[in-house]
Amino acid sequence: MSNGAPTRSQLRRAALSYAGPGAILTGPDAVCLHGLREPRSATGAVHLLIPTTRRRTGAGCVLVERTDRVPLPVIRSGLPVAPVPRAVLDTARRLTDRDDVRALLAEAVQRGRCKPAELRREIDSGSGRGSALPRSVLREIEDGVRSVAEADARQLVLRSGLPAPIHNARLTDADGAFLAVVDSWFDAVGLAWEIDSYEFHLGAGGLCSNSRAARVVDRARRGRAPHVAVPAAAPARRSAVRAPSHLPSGGAAPTPNRSSSAVLEP
């Protein structure tokens, strides 16, 4: 026993006990238990799902949502938790900041916790309440965007009138050897646009370090890809980021069946 404030783990267990059998965690707590970062603007309430046959209501720091779509839970830290697509979208539906929604969905996909198709199935099957912003962001994810900074760059390109690039393209040389994964690839002219999003772009094991990102970009900038142009923009100075004002021309640019190829990174 203690007279101190309860821990988050204690609050989760208390909320599940209050809601009774069949209740599962979703929302920010489920997101955290899946190993993803909690959005900065997420509510502090413990969000639970219960069947519509139950008659529990939210109280205090417990948000109870009655639904006929209670998913089969997975166990995390001994607690029943909604699967990643449901947990992520239940969180996103209650967020109002676009960048927070972008970061949440991008992290889940970039770290391999779920696929864009799974998010699409979940959002199409679920409630329409609060889904407009997540739907808009999911379209960016389906277009290949994998970070907040890349989403900003995508919007700039759309407004610029330039041809749509391939996002997160995997570049190889004529022999099929890997060169780099670049943020945006304009295939017709061999231009790779790097956002240099060291703190914004996620790798399979978490945040991509400065040195790792720099090495990846450097491989495309040096002699192994002499015909790849790589302008860069730093997301820390988002107000200064500009889309390439024009695309280089000439016959030296690589194409998929010549010096370099580009395919979407899965």
N, C-alpha and C positions, 0 to 999 in steps of 0.2 A: 504494500500500500504506500501511496505517496500523496502529498498535498500539492505537488507540482503540476504544471500543465501536461496533459496527455501527449504522448508522442503521436506522430502520424500513423504509425502502425497500430497503436491502441485505438485511435479514432476509426480506422478502417474496420477493425474487429468489432468495435462497439456498434458501428453502423450496420454491419452484417447481422449482428445479433438482434438489433432492433427490428430490422426488416424481416427476419425470419427465414425459414427454409426456402430455397429456390432463388434467393437474392444473389446477384453477382456484382462485382465492381466494374465500373466503366469510367469514361471521362479521364481527367488528369491523373487520378490515382492509378488507374489501369495502365495509362501511358507510361508512367514512371516505373511500374512493376514490370513492364515489358522492356525496360532498359532504355527508354527514350527520354528526352528532356521535356520537362513540364513547361508549357508555354508561359511566358512572363505575365500574360494578362488573364491566366486561367483563374476561375473562381476557387475559393478555398473549401467549398463544400465537398463532402464525399458523395459522389454520384453513384447511385445504385439502380440496377434494373430488376424489376420484379414482374411476375405474370399478372395479366389483367384480372385474374381471378382473386388476387390478393387485395386487401383493403388497407394498405398502409399509406400514410402520407409523410411528406418530408417534415423534419423538425430540427430546429437548431442548425447544426453544421452538416445535416444529412439531406441530400437531394434524392428523392425517390421518384423514379419514372416507371409508371405501369405500362407494359407493352405486351402485345401478342407475338413479339419477335425476340424473345429472350434467347440468345445464342447458347450453344453448348460451351460451357466455360473451359478455360485452361487454368491450371494451378500454377500460381506464382507466389513464392514465399509462403506457401501453405494456404493461400486464399483463392477463391474462385474469381476469375478475371475474364472479362469479355475478350475475344480474339482481337488482334491488332487492328484490322480494318474497322471494326465496330468501335473500339475504344478511341481510335484516332478521330473518326468522324463524329462520334458523340461529343468529343472535346471541341472539335472545329465548329460544330453547329452553335456553340455558345460563345465563340470568339467574335470580336468585331474588328480586330486589327488584321489587315490583309497580310502583312509580313509575318505575323504570328502563325496564321493558317498556312502560309507558304512554307515556313520553316518546319512546321509539324508534319505536313504531308511529305515534303521533300526528304526529311530525315528518315521517316518510316520506309520510304522506297529506296533511298540511297544506301541505307544500311541493311537492306534485304529482309526487313521484317514483314513486308507485304509487297504485292505487285500493283501497278496502276489498275489492272483489270479487276483485282479484288476490291479496290476502293470504289471502282465504277459500279460493280455489282451491288455493293453495300449501299451506296448512296442512291442508286436507282430503286432499291427494294425498301428503303427506310422512309421515315417521315420527311415531308417536304419542309417542315418548320425549321428555319435557320439554315437551309441548305444552299441558298443562292451563292454565298461567298465561297463555301467549300467546292461547289460545282465549278465556279469560275476558276479557282486555283487548280482544281483537278485537271481542267483542260490544259493548263500550262504544264503540269506534270506529264500528261499524256503526250505533249509535244516535245518532251525530252528534257525539260527544265529540272534541275536537281538542287537549286539553292535560291535563296532570296535574291542575291545579286544577279544571278542568271535570269530570274524572272524580270527584274528591272531592265536588263539588257534586251530581253525579248520584246518588252514594250517599246523600247527605243527603236528597235529595228522595224517593228510593225508601223510605227509612226513615220519612219524615215522614207518609206517607199522602196527600200532595198529588197532584193529577193530573199525569201525566207531561208535561213541557214538550217543546218542539221545541228541540234543541240547535243552536247556531250558525245561528240563523234570520236570514234577510235580510228586513228591514222596508222596505216602501214605503208612500207615502201614497196617498190616494184617486186621485191622478192618475198613479200608477205611478212617481213619482220616488223614488229611493233615499234612505232615511233612515240606516240603520246595519245592521251585522251584530252581533247581540247573542248572548251566551253561552247564555242559556236564555230561551225565550219561552212564557209561559202564554197561549195564544191566546184562550181564552174570556173573559178579563178584561183583556187588554191589558197584562200585566205582563212587563217585561223584566228578568231578573236578571243583572247584570253581575258577573263575578268579579274584574274589574280585573287580569287576569293579564298585566301588561306584560312580565314576564320569563319567563312560562311559556307564552304563546300565540305561535304561529309564524305569520308571514305568508308570502306567496309568495316574498319575497326574504330571509327569515330571521327573526330575532327582531323582534317588533313593538315599536317604540320607545314610550316613555311618552307623548310628545307625539302620536303618531299614534293610539294607542289612546284617549287622552283626547279627541281631536277626534271620533272615531267615536262614543264614548259621549255626548259633548256634543250631537251632532245629535239624538239621541233624547230628551235631557233638556230641550231648549229648545223654543221655540214651534212648530217644524215638526211636533212630535208631542205636542201638549198632553195627550192622553189616555193616553200611555204612562207607566206608573209604572216607575221604574228604581232599585230598591235595589241596593247594591253591597257586595262583600266582597273583601278583599285576601288573596290566597293566602299572602303572607308571614306571616300570622297565622292559619294553618290551624286551630289549636285553637279560635279564636274564631269561625270561619265557622259560620253557622247558615242553614238554609233558611228562606225566608219562612214565618212562623208561620201566616199566613192569606192568602188571596187577596182583593184588593179587590172590592167588589161595587158594583152600580149600572149604569145604562144608558149611561154615557159611554165605557166601554171600547171600543176599536176592534175590529173583526172583519175577516176577510179581504175581505168585500165591502162594507165601510164605510170608516172613516177610515184604516185601515192593513191591510197584509197581511203574512203571514209565509210564506216558503218556505225549504226547506233550502238552505243554501249548498253548491254542488257541490264 
